[in-house]
Each structure stands twice: as C-alpha cells, then as structure tokens.
Amino acid sequence: MTTTETVLPALIGRTRDEIAERVAADLADGYTVNLGVGIPLAVPKFLPEGIEVFLHAENGVLGLGDHPGDGNEDPDLTDAGKRPISLVSGAAIVDSALSFAIIRGGHLDATILGALQVAENGDLANWYVPGRNPAVGGAMDLVAGTREVWVCMEHVDRKGEPKIIPACTFPLTGHAVVTRVYTDLAVFHFRDGGLVLTECAPGITPDDVRARTTAAYTEDLE
C-alpha cells in the first residue's frame, strides 16, 4: 500500500510555537485552562494582552506562568512536563487530590493537549501507541471533566500519515470529546457532531488539507 509520505510532499505550515500562538489567540478573558505536555506548554508565551487566563497543571499548580528565565529556575516549580515555570500573582499550589478535584469537578473551561489521532466524531487517542510504553497521565480525567477540549498537533505523523482520520486505531482517551483541533496546516471545529474546517494556515490551501485528512468534514472558511 502506498503511504501518504511517498505520495504527498511535505508542507511548511505553522511551527510548533506558531500552533501554540494560534491556540492562545482563541482563549477568552477569565478562562481557567489546563495545559498538557508538548505543544500546549508553549501557550503561556503567547497569551493575548488585556485578558486574564488562569493556567492549570495537574501536578498541582493554578496560576502557572511562563518560563522564569535562565538562572531563575526553582526545582520545586515545574509544569506537568517537568519544565521550570513562574507563578502569576495570586497563584496557588495544591496537592494532587485537590488538583484533580478541580478537573473532575468541572471547574476548567478548557484543556489544551496533544494527540496521536483524532476521529471525525471527536474521539481522541493520545496515551498509547501499541508496542510502546503507555503514558496515561491525567488526560482521561481532563477530557471527561472539561467543557472544551482543544487538540494541538502536527497534521500528519512522522511517516506522513494523517492523524485526523475516520476512526481512531489506537486505544481511546475519550469518546467524542474533542471540540477543536489546531494543526500546522489548519484549524477545525466540531459543530453538531461534525468536523468543520474553519481555517487554513498561511500558505496552505484547502486542497492541501483535504489531501492530508482522511476524516470526513465540511468547510466553513472565512
């Protein structure tokens, strides 16, 4: 079987930081947001001016700030990916039980996380690739307890195969939980149970996206 990699050339869309910046642009004033590992950890660098967003990490931080700068790291202050963080004014440090009570109690407006696969019905797979060590983390709690689940990831995997597909082939993190997808090539929203392409990255055409997406979707481009 011919793979996507051998058929389609690589495209230059958004970088990983630019994906994080695009996600950050959609955060609303007053949101409380959990950040997963990977691309989401760059979101604090790009929070829009003039709005207040409270960032949560499941290891027990509410009020997470950006990297404190070289030489200012505190080994006791890290995000869920074990990277150094700063704290915003009024931040709270809590134990794991209370941190997960925030998640499970529905107190987060959104969670931003990475994914291995997203299905056209909103199913999410992001914790286990068969044959590798599993990494459950807090993702299952997050997608079950948060109103908005925003995925940010590369559009295709390292082999060039689509990651937005008809049905997940990896074990699920959650069923029909994803509400938005941000990739290096495009932005998708889930509306009324269906996947909708709402934006192409600069320099990327709808045909580019279509050729690298096997999931069924409609278009509502500005």
SULTABEL-V861600 format. One record per pair of residues at least 24 apart in sequence whose ideal C-beta (glycine too) atoms are under 7 Angstrom apart, sorted by the first residue. I is the first residue (numbers start at 1). J is the second residue. Records with the same first field share a line. If there is no record, write none. Layout:
I->J + J
//
This chain:
3->159 + 160 + 161
4->156 + 160 + 161 + 162 + 212
5->159 + 160
8->160 + 211 + 212
11->185 + 204 + 208
12->203
13->184 + 185 + 201 + 203 + 204
14->184 + 201
16->42
17->42
19->152 + 182 + 183 + 184
20->46 + 152
21->46
22->182
23->112 + 150 + 152 + 182
24->48
27->53
31->109 + 110
32->56 + 107 + 108 + 109
33->108 + 109 + 110 + 112
34->58 + 103 + 108 + 111 + 142 + 146
35->79 + 112
36->80 + 111 + 112 + 113 + 114 + 139
37->80 + 81 + 114
38->114
39->114 + 152 + 153
40->112 + 113 + 114 + 152
41->79 + 81 + 83
43->112
56->102 + 108
58->99 + 100 + 103 + 138
59->99
60->93 + 94 + 95 + 96 + 99
61->85 + 91 + 93
62->91 + 92 + 94
63->87 + 88 + 90 + 91 + 92
100->138 + 141
103->138 + 141 + 142 + 145
104->141 + 145
106->145
108->145 + 146
109->147 + 148
110->146 + 148 + 150
111->142 + 143 + 146 + 149
112->150 + 152
113->139 + 142 + 151
114->151 + 152 + 153
115->151 + 153 + 163
116->163 + 170
117->163 + 165 + 168 + 169 + 170
118->151 + 163 + 164 + 178 + 181
119->165 + 166 + 167 + 168 + 215
120->166 + 195 + 215 + 216 + 217
121->176 + 193
122->176 + 177 + 178 + 190
123->168 + 172 + 175 + 176
124->151 + 172 + 173 + 174 + 177 + 178
125->168 + 170 + 171 + 172 + 173
126->173
127->173
128->170 + 171
129->170
130->170
139->173
140->173 + 174
143->173 + 174 + 177
144->174
148->179
149->177 + 178 + 179
150->179 + 180 + 182
151->178 + 181 + 182
152->182
153->183
154->183 + 184
155->183 + 184 + 185 + 186 + 212
156->212
162->212 + 213 + 214
164->213 + 215
165->214 + 215
166->214 + 215 + 216
185->209 + 212
188->217
194->218
196->220
197->221
//
